[in-house]
């Protein structure tokens, strides 16, 4: 996921920021990108989330090749969180003591 964040964050986030906000956000730290890349990925994936973020009509012109790193980073992050919750529940209820 970190590689996708670097790839999408360093090359493509500024284009979305120009369209979504009207300017480039100058914070390019990895911590800020880890929050923004999956957020844009979920906006690309679900129209409801794009509407919630205020990006509904603004991000429709990006092609599929532009969108895939954002969507992959968002889905991988969600999958990782779900796996951590399952692991914690498994450890609590069926763990070896």
C-alpha positions in Angstrom: 0.0 0.0 0.0 2.9 2.4 0.7 4.2 1.9 -2.8 0.8 2.8 -4.2 0.6 5.8 -2.0 4.0 7.0 -3.2 3.1 6.3 -6.9 -0.3 7.9 -6.8 0.6 10.6 -4.3 3.7 12.0 -6.0 2.3 11.9 -9.5 -1.5 12.2 -9.5 -2.9 13.7 -6.3 -1.9 17.2 -7.4 -4.1 16.9 -10.5 -7.1 15.9 -8.4 -6.4 18.7 -5.9 -6.4 21.3 -8.8 -9.8 20.1 -9.9 -11.4 19.4 -6.6 -10.2 22.4 -4.6 -9.0 24.8 -7.3 -5.3 24.7 -6.1 -2.6 22.3 -5.2 -2.3 21.4 -1.5 1.3 22.1 -0.6 1.6 19.3 2.0 3.3 16.4 0.4 4.4 14.5 3.5 3.8 10.8 3.4 1.5 10.9 6.4 -0.8 13.4 4.6 -0.8 11.4 1.4 -1.7 8.2 3.3 -4.9 9.9 4.3 -5.7 11.5 1.0 -5.0 8.7 -1.5 -7.5 6.2 0.0 -10.0 9.0 0.4 -9.9 9.8 -3.3 -9.9 6.0 -4.0 -13.2 5.6 -2.2 -14.6 8.7 -4.0 -13.6 7.1 -7.3 -15.2 3.7 -6.3 -18.5 4.9 -4.9 -20.6 7.7 -6.1 -22.2 8.1 -2.7 -18.8 8.8 -1.2 -17.9 11.2 -4.0 -21.1 13.1 -3.3 -20.4 13.1 0.4 -16.9 14.6 -0.3 -18.2 17.2 -2.7 -16.4 15.6 -5.7 -19.4 14.2 -7.5 -19.2 16.0 -10.8 -15.5 17.0 -10.5 -13.8 13.6 -10.8 -15.9 12.0 -13.6 -13.5 12.9 -16.4 -10.5 10.9 -15.0 -10.0 7.6 -16.9 -9.7 4.1 -15.5 -5.9 4.1 -15.7 -5.7 7.2 -13.6 -8.1 5.8 -10.9 -6.7 2.3 -10.3 -3.9 3.2 -7.8 -6.3 5.2 -5.7 -8.9 2.5 -5.6 -6.3 -0.2 -5.0 -4.9 1.7 -2.0 -8.3 2.3 -0.5 -9.4 -1.3 -0.9 -6.1 -2.6 0.5 -6.3 -0.3 3.5 -9.8 -1.4 4.2 -8.8 -5.0 3.9 -5.9 -4.5 6.3 -8.2 -2.9 8.9 -10.7 -5.7 8.6 -7.9 -8.3 8.9 -6.6 -6.6 12.1 -10.0 -6.6 13.7 -10.5 -10.3 12.8 -7.0 -11.1 14.2 -7.8 -9.2 17.4 -11.1 -11.0 17.9 -9.5 -14.4 17.1 -6.7 -13.7 19.5 -9.1 -12.7 22.2 -11.6 -15.5 21.9 -9.6 -18.4 20.5 -6.0 -17.4 21.3 -3.6 -19.7 23.1 -3.1 -18.7 26.7 
